[in-house]
């Protein structure tokens, strides 16, 4: 079984993250690293030896839902694992580490949104103790596909929560 290490990203990690999980010109890894430097987030990276295989963001500003929805629970967001590493424990290790970081800060719990059609991720979160709050959120965004063509997406997420 592969041993994974999880730690906050550093400036030196940005290029490695981009190579392992390309953001197709959006420079998301640099953006998240800069936000981490501002103290708004913690940008965690999961490593298999010297290779970054996934990452996730803890937003200390709370979820991007209506004010007061879960203001005592930071949001875990942008959780992703490189396709070739999925189903091998990297995502579980990343989420458990994020939970530990949040708990160590004295927070009451953690919230996250998962797409209503991402059953695999939802099962993982529920296995780790998250429960469905019944809150739904619709988000629209654009991203460049593998051919560089901009795609418009409307995503509906269900809000999950874990209380400590």
Secondary structure as UniProt FT lines:
FT   STRAND          4..8
FT   TURN            11..12
FT   HELIX           13..20
FT   TURN            24..25
FT   HELIX           28..38
FT   STRAND          41..48
FT   TURN            49..50
FT   STRAND          51..59
FT   TURN            60..61
FT   TURN            67..68
FT   TURN            71..72
FT   STRAND          73..81
FT   HELIX           83..85
FT   TURN            86..89
FT   HELIX           90..104
FT   TURN            105..106
FT   STRAND          109..115
FT   TURN            116..117
FT   HELIX           119..127
FT   TURN            128..129
FT   STRAND          131..144
FT   TURN            146..147
FT   STRAND          150..163
//
